[in-house]
Amino acid sequence: MMATFAEIEGVPTIDEDNNTADITFVFNPKKRITQEELYSMVITLLLMKF
């Protein structure tokens, strides 16, 4: 399975008081990644703060 790659634009804004994060994703339909790469990125994002 191939997925469309989404890059994070800028620096995520993290509000520690509310435990929220404001993240802007930019989708590039020409750049493709595998399902394993997608899972790896999601896990990395989750482990960054939460």
Contacts in CASP RR format, 6 or more apart in sequence:
PFRMAT RR
TARGET T0000
AUTHOR 0000-0000-0000
METHOD contacts of the structure
MODEL  1
MMATFAEIEGVPTIDEDNNTADITFVFNPKKRITQEELYSMVITLLLMKF
1 34 0 8 1.000
1 35 0 8 1.000
2 32 0 8 1.000
2 33 0 8 1.000
2 34 0 8 1.000
2 35 0 8 1.000
3 32 0 8 1.000
3 33 0 8 1.000
3 34 0 8 1.000
3 35 0 8 1.000
3 37 0 8 1.000
3 38 0 8 1.000
4 27 0 8 1.000
4 28 0 8 1.000
4 29 0 8 1.000
4 31 0 8 1.000
4 32 0 8 1.000
5 27 0 8 1.000
5 28 0 8 1.000
5 31 0 8 1.000
5 32 0 8 1.000
5 33 0 8 1.000
6 25 0 8 1.000
6 26 0 8 1.000
6 27 0 8 1.000
6 28 0 8 1.000
7 25 0 8 1.000
7 26 0 8 1.000
7 28 0 8 1.000
8 23 0 8 1.000
8 24 0 8 1.000
8 25 0 8 1.000
8 26 0 8 1.000
9 24 0 8 1.000
9 25 0 8 1.000
9 26 0 8 1.000
10 24 0 8 1.000
12 21 0 8 1.000
12 22 0 8 1.000
12 23 0 8 1.000
13 21 0 8 1.000
13 22 0 8 1.000
13 23 0 8 1.000
14 20 0 8 1.000
14 21 0 8 1.000
14 22 0 8 1.000
14 49 0 8 1.000
15 21 0 8 1.000
15 22 0 8 1.000
19 50 0 8 1.000
21 49 0 8 1.000
23 45 0 8 1.000
33 41 0 8 1.000
END
